[in-house]
Amino acid sequence: MARPEEERYTDLLRHLAAPSRIDPDGLVASLREVDHLFSMGHLTQAQVDAARRAYAATIEREPRQGPPKSPETRADEA
């Protein structure tokens, strides 16, 4: 039996806000799943915005969760 979209969203939001391990690709996949649910009409814009804020807060708190940095950016930080 498939899980309801609201339950899937709740799990995705929890993952975006507090991932249990360093997994940048997994976080991006979760955010894409939220966007997909929104595009299918299962989520509201407010829910998508909350997921994006949770993702941004996670990246700010734990930069290793973010996308890889370019060599230029890494050089600026050194």
PDB file of N, H, CA, C and O in Angstrom:
ATOM      1  N   MET A   1       0.839  -1.185   0.000  1.00  0.00           N
ATOM      2  CA  MET A   1       0.000   0.000   0.000  1.00  0.00           C
ATOM      3  C   MET A   1       0.882   1.245   0.000  1.00  0.00           C
ATOM      4  O   MET A   1       1.802   1.352   0.811  1.00  0.00           O
ATOM      5  N   ALA A   2       0.616   2.163  -0.881  1.00  0.00           N
ATOM      6  H   ALA A   2      -0.132   2.075  -1.540  1.00  0.00           H
ATOM      7  CA  ALA A   2       1.397   3.388  -0.988  1.00  0.00           C
ATOM      8  C   ALA A   2       1.112   4.316   0.193  1.00  0.00           C
ATOM      9  O   ALA A   2      -0.002   4.372   0.714  1.00  0.00           O
ATOM     10  N   ARG A   3       2.151   5.037   0.592  1.00  0.00           N
ATOM     11  H   ARG A   3       3.056   4.991   0.169  1.00  0.00           H
ATOM     12  CA  ARG A   3       1.993   5.981   1.691  1.00  0.00           C
ATOM     13  C   ARG A   3       1.354   7.262   1.175  1.00  0.00           C
ATOM     14  O   ARG A   3       1.602   7.669   0.040  1.00  0.00           O
ATOM     15  N   PRO A   4       0.538   7.893   1.997  1.00  0.00           N
ATOM     16  CA  PRO A   4      -0.077   9.166   1.584  1.00  0.00           C
ATOM     17  C   PRO A   4       1.001  10.243   1.369  1.00  0.00           C
ATOM     18  O   PRO A   4       2.049  10.226   2.014  1.00  0.00           O
ATOM     19  N   GLU A   5       0.724  11.159   0.468  1.00  0.00           N
ATOM     20  H   GLU A   5      -0.128  11.172  -0.056  1.00  0.00           H
ATOM     21  CA  GLU A   5       1.685  12.206   0.138  1.00  0.00           C
ATOM     22  C   GLU A   5       2.043  13.048   1.352  1.00  0.00           C
ATOM     23  O   GLU A   5       3.199  13.442   1.505  1.00  0.00           O
ATOM     24  N   GLU A   6       1.082  13.330   2.215  1.00  0.00           N
ATOM     25  H   GLU A   6       0.143  13.009   2.091  1.00  0.00           H
ATOM     26  CA  GLU A   6       1.360  14.140   3.404  1.00  0.00           C
ATOM     27  C   GLU A   6       2.372  13.444   4.313  1.00  0.00           C
ATOM     28  O   GLU A   6       3.232  14.098   4.902  1.00  0.00           O
ATOM     29  N   GLU A   7       2.272  12.150   4.423  1.00  0.00           N
ATOM     30  H   GLU A   7       1.573  11.618   3.944  1.00  0.00           H
ATOM     31  CA  GLU A   7       3.226  11.380   5.232  1.00  0.00           C
ATOM     32  C   GLU A   7       4.605  11.389   4.584  1.00  0.00           C
ATOM     33  O   GLU A   7       5.616  11.527   5.272  1.00  0.00           O
ATOM     34  N   ARG A   8       4.648  11.242   3.278  1.00  0.00           N
ATOM     35  H   ARG A   8       3.827  11.130   2.718  1.00  0.00           H
ATOM     36  CA  ARG A   8       5.929  11.314   2.556  1.00  0.00           C
ATOM     37  C   ARG A   8       6.556  12.680   2.745  1.00  0.00           C
ATOM     38  O   ARG A   8       7.760  12.785   2.981  1.00  0.00           O
ATOM     39  N   TYR A   9       5.741  13.739   2.642  1.00  0.00           N
ATOM     40  H   TYR A   9       4.763  13.653   2.451  1.00  0.00           H
ATOM     41  CA  TYR A   9       6.248  15.095   2.823  1.00  0.00           C
ATOM     42  C   TYR A   9       6.833  15.268   4.223  1.00  0.00           C
ATOM     43  O   TYR A   9       7.913  15.838   4.377  1.00  0.00           O
ATOM     44  N   THR A  10       6.142  14.790   5.221  1.00  0.00           N
ATOM     45  H   THR A  10       5.265  14.327   5.096  1.00  0.00           H
ATOM     46  CA  THR A  10       6.621  14.913   6.602  1.00  0.00           C
ATOM     47  C   THR A  10       7.977  14.233   6.767  1.00  0.00           C
ATOM     48  O   THR A  10       8.875  14.784   7.404  1.00  0.00           O
ATOM     49  N   ASP A  11       8.127  13.053   6.203  1.00  0.00           N
ATOM     50  H   ASP A  11       7.397  12.606   5.686  1.00  0.00           H
ATOM     51  CA  ASP A  11       9.408  12.346   6.274  1.00  0.00           C
ATOM     52  C   ASP A  11      10.502  13.115   5.534  1.00  0.00           C
ATOM     53  O   ASP A  11      11.627  13.223   6.021  1.00  0.00           O
ATOM     54  N   LEU A  12      10.173  13.642   4.371  1.00  0.00           N
ATOM     55  H   LEU A  12       9.259  13.555   3.975  1.00  0.00           H
ATOM     56  CA  LEU A  12      11.152  14.412   3.601  1.00  0.00           C
ATOM     57  C   LEU A  12      11.568  15.674   4.357  1.00  0.00           C
ATOM     58  O   LEU A  12      12.749  16.019   4.390  1.00  0.00           O
ATOM     59  N   LEU A  13      10.609  16.354   4.957  1.00  0.00           N
ATOM     60  H   LEU A  13       9.650  16.073   4.931  1.00  0.00           H
ATOM     61  CA  LEU A  13      10.907  17.572   5.704  1.00  0.00           C
ATOM     62  C   LEU A  13      11.807  17.259   6.901  1.00  0.00           C
ATOM     63  O   LEU A  13      12.748  18.003   7.180  1.00  0.00           O
ATOM     64  N   ARG A  14      11.529  16.184   7.595  1.00  0.00           N
ATOM     65  H   ARG A  14      10.765  15.579   7.368  1.00  0.00           H
ATOM     66  CA  ARG A  14      12.395  15.776   8.710  1.00  0.00           C
ATOM     67  C   ARG A  14      13.811  15.499   8.224  1.00  0.00           C
ATOM     68  O   ARG A  14      14.785  15.905   8.857  1.00  0.00           O
ATOM     69  N   HIS A  15      13.915  14.812   7.106  1.00  0.00           N
ATOM     70  H   HIS A  15      13.123  14.482   6.591  1.00  0.00           H
ATOM     71  CA  HIS A  15      15.236  14.496   6.553  1.00  0.00           C
ATOM     72  C   HIS A  15      15.981  15.772   6.155  1.00  0.00           C
ATOM     73  O   HIS A  15      17.180  15.890   6.404  1.00  0.00           O
ATOM     74  N   LEU A  16      15.289  16.710   5.549  1.00  0.00           N
ATOM     75  H   LEU A  16      14.314  16.613   5.347  1.00  0.00           H
ATOM     76  CA  LEU A  16      15.925  17.954   5.132  1.00  0.00           C
ATOM     77  C   LEU A  16      16.373  18.783   6.335  1.00  0.00           C
ATOM     78  O   LEU A  16      17.415  19.437   6.289  1.00  0.00           O
ATOM     79  N   ALA A  17      15.597  18.753   7.396  1.00  0.00           N
ATOM     80  H   ALA A  17      14.750  18.222   7.434  1.00  0.00           H
ATOM     81  CA  ALA A  17      15.891  19.567   8.574  1.00  0.00           C
ATOM     82  C   ALA A  17      16.951  18.945   9.478  1.00  0.00           C
ATOM     83  O   ALA A  17      17.704  19.665  10.132  1.00  0.00           O
ATOM     84  N   ALA A  18      17.016  17.621   9.520  1.00  0.00           N
ATOM     85  H   ALA A  18      16.405  17.036   8.989  1.00  0.00           H
ATOM     86  CA  ALA A  18      17.937  16.960  10.450  1.00  0.00           C
ATOM     87  C   ALA A  18      18.410  15.628   9.881  1.00  0.00           C
ATOM     88  O   ALA A  18      18.012  14.569  10.365  1.00  0.00           O
ATOM     89  N   PRO A  19      19.257  15.677   8.857  1.00  0.00           N
ATOM     90  CA  PRO A  19      19.751  14.412   8.293  1.00  0.00           C
ATOM     91  C   PRO A  19      20.578  13.650   9.317  1.00  0.00           C
ATOM     92  O   PRO A  19      21.279  14.250  10.132  1.00  0.00           O
ATOM     93  N   SER A  20      20.495  12.348   9.273  1.00  0.00           N
ATOM     94  H   SER A  20      19.926  11.860   8.611  1.00  0.00           H
ATOM     95  CA  SER A  20      21.196  11.519  10.256  1.00  0.00           C
ATOM     96  C   SER A  20      22.661  11.301   9.903  1.00  0.00           C
ATOM     97  O   SER A  20      23.442  10.867  10.751  1.00  0.00           O
ATOM     98  N   ARG A  21      23.045  11.595   8.665  1.00  0.00           N
ATOM     99  H   ARG A  21      22.411  11.947   7.976  1.00  0.00           H
ATOM    100  CA  ARG A  21      24.442  11.436   8.255  1.00  0.00           C
ATOM    101  C   ARG A  21      24.743  12.420   7.137  1.00  0.00           C
ATOM    102  O   ARG A  21      23.833  13.010   6.555  1.00  0.00           O
ATOM    103  N   ILE A  22      26.010  12.590   6.844  1.00  0.00           N
ATOM    104  H   ILE A  22      26.749  12.110   7.316  1.00  0.00           H
ATOM    105  CA  ILE A  22      26.416  13.477   5.758  1.00  0.00           C
ATOM    106  C   ILE A  22      26.075  12.782   4.436  1.00  0.00           C
ATOM    107  O   ILE A  22      26.653  11.752   4.090  1.00  0.00           O
ATOM    108  N   ASP A  23      25.131  13.368   3.714  1.00  0.00           N
ATOM    109  H   ASP A  23      24.662  14.205   3.995  1.00  0.00           H
ATOM    110  CA  ASP A  23      24.659  12.783   2.461  1.00  0.00           C
ATOM    111  C   ASP A  23      24.107  13.890   1.562  1.00  0.00           C
ATOM    112  O   ASP A  23      22.892  14.001   1.395  1.00  0.00           O
ATOM    113  N   PRO A  24      24.992  14.712   0.980  1.00  0.00           N
ATOM    114  CA  PRO A  24      24.516  15.812   0.147  1.00  0.00           C
ATOM    115  C   PRO A  24      23.599  15.364  -0.988  1.00  0.00           C
ATOM    116  O   PRO A  24      22.599  16.022  -1.274  1.00  0.00           O
ATOM    117  N   ASP A  25      23.937  14.242  -1.637  1.00  0.00           N
ATOM    118  H   ASP A  25      24.749  13.707  -1.404  1.00  0.00           H
ATOM    119  CA  ASP A  25      23.099  13.762  -2.743  1.00  0.00           C
ATOM    120  C   ASP A  25      21.710  13.351  -2.258  1.00  0.00           C
ATOM    121  O   ASP A  25      20.714  13.581  -2.944  1.00  0.00           O
ATOM    122  N   GLY A  26      21.651  12.752  -1.093  1.00  0.00           N
ATOM    123  H   GLY A  26      22.461  12.566  -0.536  1.00  0.00           H
ATOM    124  CA  GLY A  26      20.367  12.348  -0.518  1.00  0.00           C
ATOM    125  C   GLY A  26      19.492  13.544  -0.182  1.00  0.00           C
ATOM    126  O   GLY A  26      18.276  13.503  -0.367  1.00  0.00           O
ATOM    127  N   LEU A  27      20.116  14.617   0.313  1.00  0.00           N
ATOM    128  H   LEU A  27      21.104  14.650   0.463  1.00  0.00           H
ATOM    129  CA  LEU A  27      19.342  15.820   0.618  1.00  0.00           C
ATOM    130  C   LEU A  27      18.776  16.443  -0.644  1.00  0.00           C
ATOM    131  O   LEU A  27      17.617  16.858  -0.676  1.00  0.00           O
ATOM    132  N   VAL A  28      19.591  16.508  -1.677  1.00  0.00           N
ATOM    133  H   VAL A  28      20.532  16.171  -1.651  1.00  0.00           H
ATOM    134  CA  VAL A  28      19.110  17.072  -2.945  1.00  0.00           C
ATOM    135  C   VAL A  28      17.981  16.205  -3.502  1.00  0.00           C
ATOM    136  O   VAL A  28      16.998  16.726  -4.029  1.00  0.00           O
ATOM    137  N   ALA A  29      18.119  14.898  -3.386  1.00  0.00           N
ATOM    138  H   ALA A  29      18.917  14.474  -2.957  1.00  0.00           H
ATOM    139  CA  ALA A  29      17.060  13.994  -3.857  1.00  0.00           C
ATOM    140  C   ALA A  29      15.766  14.236  -3.073  1.00  0.00           C
ATOM    141  O   ALA A  29      14.677  14.201  -3.645  1.00  0.00           O
ATOM    142  N   SER A  30      15.886  14.475  -1.787  1.00  0.00           N
ATOM    143  H   SER A  30      16.771  14.503  -1.322  1.00  0.00           H
ATOM    144  CA  SER A  30      14.689  14.753  -0.977  1.00  0.00           C
ATOM    145  C   SER A  30      14.030  16.050  -1.410  1.00  0.00           C
ATOM    146  O   SER A  30      12.805  16.126  -1.511  1.00  0.00           O
ATOM    147  N   LEU A  31      14.840  17.068  -1.667  1.00  0.00           N
ATOM    148  H   LEU A  31      15.835  17.006  -1.585  1.00  0.00           H
ATOM    149  CA  LEU A  31      14.289  18.343  -2.119  1.00  0.00           C
ATOM    150  C   LEU A  31      13.632  18.192  -3.489  1.00  0.00           C
ATOM    151  O   LEU A  31      12.589  18.793  -3.746  1.00  0.00           O
ATOM    152  N   ARG A  32      14.228  17.405  -4.355  1.00  0.00           N
ATOM    153  H   ARG A  32      15.076  16.917  -4.146  1.00  0.00           H
ATOM    154  CA  ARG A  32      13.614  17.147  -5.672  1.00  0.00           C
ATOM    155  C   ARG A  32      12.291  16.405  -5.524  1.00  0.00           C
ATOM    156  O   ARG A  32      11.345  16.668  -6.266  1.00  0.00           O
ATOM    157  N   GLU A  33      12.222  15.490  -4.581  1.00  0.00           N
ATOM    158  H   GLU A  33      12.991  15.277  -3.978  1.00  0.00           H
ATOM    159  CA  GLU A  33      10.973  14.761  -4.343  1.00  0.00           C
ATOM    160  C   GLU A  33       9.878  15.719  -3.878  1.00  0.00           C
ATOM    161  O   GLU A  33       8.723  15.593  -4.286  1.00  0.00           O
ATOM    162  N   VAL A  34      10.245  16.678  -3.020  1.00  0.00           N
ATOM    163  H   VAL A  34      11.182  16.780  -2.688  1.00  0.00           H
ATOM    164  CA  VAL A  34       9.275  17.691  -2.596  1.00  0.00           C
ATOM    165  C   VAL A  34       8.784  18.475  -3.805  1.00  0.00           C
ATOM    166  O   VAL A  34       7.582  18.689  -3.964  1.00  0.00           O
ATOM    167  N   ASP A  35       9.709  18.905  -4.658  1.00  0.00           N
ATOM    168  H   ASP A  35      10.686  18.731  -4.529  1.00  0.00           H
ATOM    169  CA  ASP A  35       9.315  19.633  -5.871  1.00  0.00           C
ATOM    170  C   ASP A  35       8.414  18.778  -6.765  1.00  0.00           C
ATOM    171  O   ASP A  35       7.458  19.283  -7.354  1.00  0.00           O
ATOM    172  N   HIS A  36       8.721  17.494  -6.862  1.00  0.00           N
ATOM    173  H   HIS A  36       9.498  17.085  -6.383  1.00  0.00           H
ATOM    174  CA  HIS A  36       7.896  16.591  -7.666  1.00  0.00           C
ATOM    175  C   HIS A  36       6.480  16.479  -7.089  1.00  0.00           C
ATOM    176  O   HIS A  36       5.496  16.548  -7.825  1.00  0.00           O
ATOM    177  N   LEU A  37       6.387  16.309  -5.782  1.00  0.00           N
ATOM    178  H   LEU A  37       7.187  16.253  -5.183  1.00  0.00           H
ATOM    179  CA  LEU A  37       5.065  16.231  -5.154  1.00  0.00           C
ATOM    180  C   LEU A  37       4.279  17.516  -5.383  1.00  0.00           C
ATOM    181  O   LEU A  37       3.068  17.482  -5.599  1.00  0.00           O
ATOM    182  N   PHE A  38       4.974  18.646  -5.334  1.00  0.00           N
ATOM    183  H   PHE A  38       5.958  18.674  -5.158  1.00  0.00           H
ATOM    184  CA  PHE A  38       4.324  19.928  -5.594  1.00  0.00           C
ATOM    185  C   PHE A  38       3.832  20.004  -7.035  1.00  0.00           C
ATOM    186  O   PHE A  38       2.710  20.441  -7.292  1.00  0.00           O
ATOM    187  N   SER A  39       4.676  19.578  -7.974  1.00  0.00           N
ATOM    188  H   SER A  39       5.587  19.223  -7.766  1.00  0.00           H
ATOM    189  CA  SER A  39       4.287  19.646  -9.382  1.00  0.00           C
ATOM    190  C   SER A  39       3.097  18.742  -9.695  1.00  0.00           C
ATOM    191  O   SER A  39       2.346  18.993 -10.638  1.00  0.00           O
ATOM    192  N   MET A  40       2.935  17.701  -8.904  1.00  0.00           N
ATOM    193  H   MET A  40       3.544  17.497  -8.139  1.00  0.00           H
ATOM    194  CA  MET A  40       1.796  16.793  -9.093  1.00  0.00           C
ATOM    195  C   MET A  40       0.537  17.295  -8.369  1.00  0.00           C
ATOM    196  O   MET A  40      -0.522  16.674  -8.447  1.00  0.00           O
ATOM    197  N   GLY A  41       0.668  18.422  -7.669  1.00  0.00           N
ATOM    198  H   GLY A  41       1.529  18.927  -7.605  1.00  0.00           H
ATOM    199  CA  GLY A  41      -0.479  19.010  -6.987  1.00  0.00           C
ATOM    200  C   GLY A  41      -0.744  18.435  -5.608  1.00  0.00           C
ATOM    201  O   GLY A  41      -1.827  18.631  -5.057  1.00  0.00           O
ATOM    202  N   HIS A  42       0.234  17.723  -5.036  1.00  0.00           N
ATOM    203  H   HIS A  42       1.114  17.564  -5.483  1.00  0.00           H
ATOM    204  CA  HIS A  42       0.032  17.097  -3.731  1.00  0.00           C
ATOM    205  C   HIS A  42       0.466  17.976  -2.568  1.00  0.00           C
ATOM    206  O   HIS A  42       0.099  17.712  -1.424  1.00  0.00           O
ATOM    207  N   LEU A  43       1.247  19.024  -2.847  1.00  0.00           N
ATOM    208  H   LEU A  43       1.545  19.238  -3.777  1.00  0.00           H
ATOM    209  CA  LEU A  43       1.736  19.915  -1.799  1.00  0.00           C
ATOM    210  C   LEU A  43       1.407  21.353  -2.146  1.00  0.00           C
ATOM    211  O   LEU A  43       1.174  21.692  -3.306  1.00  0.00           O
ATOM    212  N   THR A  44       1.391  22.193  -1.120  1.00  0.00           N
ATOM    213  H   THR A  44       1.580  21.917  -0.178  1.00  0.00           H
ATOM    214  CA  THR A  44       1.162  23.624  -1.330  1.00  0.00           C
ATOM    215  C   THR A  44       2.505  24.337  -1.478  1.00  0.00           C
ATOM    216  O   THR A  44       3.559  23.784  -1.164  1.00  0.00           O
ATOM    217  N   GLN A  45       2.443  25.557  -1.954  1.00  0.00           N
ATOM    218  H   GLN A  45       1.587  26.007  -2.209  1.00  0.00           H
ATOM    219  CA  GLN A  45       3.662  26.365  -2.072  1.00  0.00           C
ATOM    220  C   GLN A  45       4.283  26.584  -0.690  1.00  0.00           C
ATOM    221  O   GLN A  45       5.506  26.597  -0.558  1.00  0.00           O
ATOM    222  N   ALA A  46       3.463  26.753   0.324  1.00  0.00           N
ATOM    223  H   ALA A  46       2.468  26.743   0.217  1.00  0.00           H
ATOM    224  CA  ALA A  46       3.977  26.950   1.684  1.00  0.00           C
ATOM    225  C   ALA A  46       4.778  25.730   2.156  1.00  0.00           C
ATOM    226  O   ALA A  46       5.795  25.880   2.833  1.00  0.00           O
ATOM    227  N   GLN A  47       4.325  24.542   1.804  1.00  0.00           N
ATOM    228  H   GLN A  47       3.499  24.421   1.254  1.00  0.00           H
ATOM    229  CA  GLN A  47       5.061  23.336   2.183  1.00  0.00           C
ATOM    230  C   GLN A  47       6.405  23.263   1.457  1.00  0.00           C
ATOM    231  O   GLN A  47       7.413  22.875   2.048  1.00  0.00           O
ATOM    232  N   VAL A  48       6.417  23.633   0.192  1.00  0.00           N
ATOM    233  H   VAL A  48       5.599  23.948  -0.288  1.00  0.00           H
ATOM    234  CA  VAL A  48       7.666  23.642  -0.574  1.00  0.00           C
ATOM    235  C   VAL A  48       8.624  24.677   0.026  1.00  0.00           C
ATOM    236  O   VAL A  48       9.816  24.410   0.179  1.00  0.00           O
ATOM    237  N   ASP A  49       8.105  25.841   0.358  1.00  0.00           N
ATOM    238  H   ASP A  49       7.137  26.058   0.233  1.00  0.00           H
ATOM    239  CA  ASP A  49       8.938  26.886   0.953  1.00  0.00           C
ATOM    240  C   ASP A  49       9.528  26.416   2.284  1.00  0.00           C
ATOM    241  O   ASP A  49      10.695  26.682   2.571  1.00  0.00           O
ATOM    242  N   ALA A  50       8.740  25.728   3.087  1.00  0.00           N
ATOM    243  H   ALA A  50       7.792  25.512   2.854  1.00  0.00           H
ATOM    244  CA  ALA A  50       9.236  25.208   4.362  1.00  0.00           C
ATOM    245  C   ALA A  50      10.356  24.198   4.140  1.00  0.00           C
ATOM    246  O   ALA A  50      11.343  24.194   4.877  1.00  0.00           O
ATOM    247  N   ALA A  51      10.211  23.353   3.141  1.00  0.00           N
ATOM    248  H   ALA A  51       9.410  23.357   2.543  1.00  0.00           H
ATOM    249  CA  ALA A  51      11.242  22.364   2.831  1.00  0.00           C
ATOM    250  C   ALA A  51      12.523  23.055   2.362  1.00  0.00           C
ATOM    251  O   ALA A  51      13.622  22.655   2.748  1.00  0.00           O
ATOM    252  N   ARG A  52      12.387  24.070   1.549  1.00  0.00           N
ATOM    253  H   ARG A  52      11.495  24.395   1.235  1.00  0.00           H
ATOM    254  CA  ARG A  52      13.575  24.801   1.076  1.00  0.00           C
ATOM    255  C   ARG A  52      14.272  25.526   2.220  1.00  0.00           C
ATOM    256  O   ARG A  52      15.502  25.571   2.271  1.00  0.00           O
ATOM    257  N   ARG A  53      13.488  26.096   3.141  1.00  0.00           N
ATOM    258  H   ARG A  53      12.490  26.059   3.099  1.00  0.00           H
ATOM    259  CA  ARG A  53      14.093  26.747   4.314  1.00  0.00           C
ATOM    260  C   ARG A  53      14.811  25.724   5.191  1.00  0.00           C
ATOM    261  O   ARG A  53      15.890  26.005   5.713  1.00  0.00           O
ATOM    262  N   ALA A  54      14.229  24.559   5.353  1.00  0.00           N
ATOM    263  H   ALA A  54      13.352  24.331   4.929  1.00  0.00           H
ATOM    264  CA  ALA A  54      14.865  23.506   6.154  1.00  0.00           C
ATOM    265  C   ALA A  54      16.174  23.073   5.499  1.00  0.00           C
ATOM    266  O   ALA A  54      17.172  22.870   6.190  1.00  0.00           O
ATOM    267  N   TYR A  55      16.180  22.932   4.193  1.00  0.00           N
ATOM    268  H   TYR A  55      15.369  23.097   3.631  1.00  0.00           H
ATOM    269  CA  TYR A  55      17.395  22.562   3.466  1.00  0.00           C
ATOM    270  C   TYR A  55      18.462  23.643   3.646  1.00  0.00           C
ATOM    271  O   TYR A  55      19.616  23.337   3.945  1.00  0.00           O
ATOM    272  N   ALA A  56      18.078  24.894   3.465  1.00  0.00           N
ATOM    273  H   ALA A  56      17.140  25.142   3.223  1.00  0.00           H
ATOM    274  CA  ALA A  56      19.033  26.002   3.598  1.00  0.00           C
ATOM    275  C   ALA A  56      19.608  26.074   5.012  1.00  0.00           C
ATOM    276  O   ALA A  56      20.802  26.319   5.186  1.00  0.00           O
ATOM    277  N   ALA A  57      18.771  25.862   6.008  1.00  0.00           N
ATOM    278  H   ALA A  57      17.801  25.662   5.867  1.00  0.00           H
ATOM    279  CA  ALA A  57      19.248  25.889   7.398  1.00  0.00           C
ATOM    280  C   ALA A  57      20.224  24.745   7.660  1.00  0.00           C
ATOM    281  O   ALA A  57      21.205  24.921   8.383  1.00  0.00           O
ATOM    282  N   THR A  58      19.967  23.598   7.088  1.00  0.00           N
ATOM    283  H   THR A  58      19.170  23.456   6.500  1.00  0.00           H
ATOM    284  CA  THR A  58      20.871  22.455   7.242  1.00  0.00           C
ATOM    285  C   THR A  58      22.218  22.756   6.595  1.00  0.00           C
ATOM    286  O   THR A  58      23.261  22.463   7.178  1.00  0.00           O
ATOM    287  N   ILE A  59      22.207  23.333   5.408  1.00  0.00           N
ATOM    288  H   ILE A  59      21.360  23.571   4.934  1.00  0.00           H
ATOM    289  CA  ILE A  59      23.447  23.663   4.705  1.00  0.00           C
ATOM    290  C   ILE A  59      24.228  24.716   5.490  1.00  0.00           C
ATOM    291  O   ILE A  59      25.453  24.643   5.586  1.00  0.00           O
ATOM    292  N   GLU A  60      23.520  25.684   6.044  1.00  0.00           N
ATOM    293  H   GLU A  60      22.525  25.743   5.966  1.00  0.00           H
ATOM    294  CA  GLU A  60      24.195  26.726   6.826  1.00  0.00           C
ATOM    295  C   GLU A  60      24.825  26.139   8.086  1.00  0.00           C
ATOM    296  O   GLU A  60      25.944  26.491   8.457  1.00  0.00           O
ATOM    297  N   ARG A  61      24.104  25.255   8.724  1.00  0.00           N
ATOM    298  H   ARG A  61      23.195  24.968   8.422  1.00  0.00           H
ATOM    299  CA  ARG A  61      24.573  24.625   9.962  1.00  0.00           C
ATOM    300  C   ARG A  61      25.683  23.608   9.691  1.00  0.00           C
ATOM    301  O   ARG A  61      26.627  23.487  10.472  1.00  0.00           O
ATOM    302  N   GLU A  62      25.563  22.886   8.589  1.00  0.00           N
ATOM    303  H   GLU A  62      24.797  22.984   7.955  1.00  0.00           H
ATOM    304  CA  GLU A  62      26.507  21.813   8.247  1.00  0.00           C
ATOM    305  C   GLU A  62      26.889  21.935   6.774  1.00  0.00           C
ATOM    306  O   GLU A  62      26.299  21.264   5.927  1.00  0.00           O
ATOM    307  N   PRO A  63      27.879  22.791   6.456  1.00  0.00           N
ATOM    308  CA  PRO A  63      28.227  23.041   5.046  1.00  0.00           C
ATOM    309  C   PRO A  63      28.584  21.786   4.248  1.00  0.00           C
ATOM    310  O   PRO A  63      28.422  21.772   3.027  1.00  0.00           O
ATOM    311  N   ARG A  64      29.062  20.742   4.907  1.00  0.00           N
ATOM    312  H   ARG A  64      29.194  20.753   5.898  1.00  0.00           H
ATOM    313  CA  ARG A  64      29.410  19.519   4.171  1.00  0.00           C
ATOM    314  C   ARG A  64      28.179  18.851   3.565  1.00  0.00           C
ATOM    315  O   ARG A  64      28.315  17.984   2.702  1.00  0.00           O
ATOM    316  N   GLN A  65      26.987  19.235   3.998  1.00  0.00           N
ATOM    317  H   GLN A  65      26.876  19.939   4.700  1.00  0.00           H
ATOM    318  CA  GLN A  65      25.754  18.681   3.433  1.00  0.00           C
ATOM    319  C   GLN A  65      25.408  19.329   2.094  1.00  0.00           C
ATOM    320  O   GLN A  65      24.538  18.843   1.372  1.00  0.00           O
ATOM    321  N   GLY A  66      26.084  20.416   1.766  1.00  0.00           N
ATOM    322  H   GLY A  66      26.792  20.811   2.353  1.00  0.00           H
ATOM    323  CA  GLY A  66      25.770  21.153   0.550  1.00  0.00           C
ATOM    324  C   GLY A  66      26.442  20.576  -0.676  1.00  0.00           C
ATOM    325  O   GLY A  66      27.178  19.592  -0.599  1.00  0.00           O
ATOM    326  N   PRO A  67      26.181  21.200  -1.799  1.00  0.00           N
ATOM    327  CA  PRO A  67      26.794  20.745  -3.046  1.00  0.00           C
ATOM    328  C   PRO A  67      28.297  20.962  -3.007  1.00  0.00           C
ATOM    329  O   PRO A  67      28.784  21.772  -2.219  1.00  0.00           O
ATOM    330  N   PRO A  68      29.038  20.252  -3.843  1.00  0.00           N
ATOM    331  CA  PRO A  68      30.494  20.448  -3.872  1.00  0.00           C
ATOM    332  C   PRO A  68      30.829  21.869  -4.290  1.00  0.00           C
ATOM    333  O   PRO A  68      30.134  22.480  -5.102  1.00  0.00           O
ATOM    334  N   LYS A  69      31.902  22.376  -3.722  1.00  0.00           N
ATOM    335  H   LYS A  69      32.467  21.879  -3.063  1.00  0.00           H
ATOM    336  CA  LYS A  69      32.319  23.739  -4.042  1.00  0.00           C
ATOM    337  C   LYS A  69      33.307  23.728  -5.198  1.00  0.00           C
ATOM    338  O   LYS A  69      34.061  22.775  -5.394  1.00  0.00           O
ATOM    339  N   SER A  70      33.278  24.810  -5.951  1.00  0.00           N
ATOM    340  H   SER A  70      32.665  25.584  -5.792  1.00  0.00           H
ATOM    341  CA  SER A  70      34.206  24.943  -7.075  1.00  0.00           C
ATOM    342  C   SER A  70      35.617  25.184  -6.532  1.00  0.00           C
ATOM    343  O   SER A  70      35.773  25.618  -5.391  1.00  0.00           O
ATOM    344  N   PRO A  71      36.629  24.911  -7.329  1.00  0.00           N
ATOM    345  CA  PRO A  71      38.006  25.174  -6.889  1.00  0.00           C
ATOM    346  C   PRO A  71      38.212  26.656  -6.532  1.00  0.00           C
ATOM    347  O   PRO A  71      38.965  26.972  -5.611  1.00  0.00           O
ATOM    348  N   GLU A  72      37.553  27.551  -7.250  1.00  0.00           N
ATOM    349  H   GLU A  72      36.942  27.295  -7.999  1.00  0.00           H
ATOM    350  CA  GLU A  72      37.695  28.972  -6.967  1.00  0.00           C
ATOM    351  C   GLU A  72      37.142  29.317  -5.595  1.00  0.00           C
ATOM    352  O   GLU A  72      37.758  30.086  -4.857  1.00  0.00           O
ATOM    353  N   THR A  73      36.004  28.766  -5.247  1.00  0.00           N
ATOM    354  H   THR A  73      35.505  28.141  -5.847  1.00  0.00           H
ATOM    355  CA  THR A  73      35.402  29.016  -3.944  1.00  0.00           C
ATOM    356  C   THR A  73      36.267  28.460  -2.829  1.00  0.00           C
ATOM    357  O   THR A  73      36.465  29.109  -1.802  1.00  0.00           O
ATOM    358  N   ARG A  74      36.778  27.262  -3.035  1.00  0.00           N
ATOM    359  H   ARG A  74      36.616  26.735  -3.869  1.00  0.00           H
ATOM    360  CA  ARG A  74      37.650  26.673  -2.009  1.00  0.00           C
ATOM    361  C   ARG A  74      38.908  27.512  -1.827  1.00  0.00           C
ATOM    362  O   ARG A  74      39.384  27.660  -0.702  1.00  0.00           O
ATOM    363  N   ALA A  75      39.451  28.059  -2.896  1.00  0.00           N
ATOM    364  H   ALA A  75      39.064  27.939  -3.811  1.00  0.00           H
ATOM    365  CA  ALA A  75      40.652  28.898  -2.812  1.00  0.00           C
ATOM    366  C   ALA A  75      40.354  30.178  -2.038  1.00  0.00           C
ATOM    367  O   ALA A  75      41.204  30.651  -1.284  1.00  0.00           O
ATOM    368  N   ASP A  76      39.151  30.750  -2.214  1.00  0.00           N
ATOM    369  H   ASP A  76      38.461  30.366  -2.826  1.00  0.00           H
ATOM    370  CA  ASP A  76      38.774  31.968  -1.500  1.00  0.00           C
ATOM    371  C   ASP A  76      38.680  31.722   0.006  1.00  0.00           C
ATOM    372  O   ASP A  76      38.967  32.619   0.798  1.00  0.00           O
ATOM    373  N   GLU A  77      38.282  30.520   0.401  1.00  0.00           N
ATOM    374  H   GLU A  77      38.049  29.791  -0.243  1.00  0.00           H
ATOM    375  CA  GLU A  77      38.115  30.196   1.817  1.00  0.00           C
ATOM    376  C   GLU A  77      39.444  29.928   2.513  1.00  0.00           C
ATOM    377  O   GLU A  77      39.542  30.032   3.735  1.00  0.00           O
ATOM    378  N   ALA A  78      40.464  29.583   1.733  1.00  0.00           N
ATOM    379  H   ALA A  78      40.384  29.499   0.740  1.00  0.00           H
ATOM    380  CA  ALA A  78      41.760  29.240   2.336  1.00  0.00           C
ATOM    381  C   ALA A  78      42.517  30.442   2.839  1.00  0.00           C
ATOM    382  O   ALA A  78      43.619  30.300   3.368  1.00  0.00           O
TER     383      ALA A  78
END
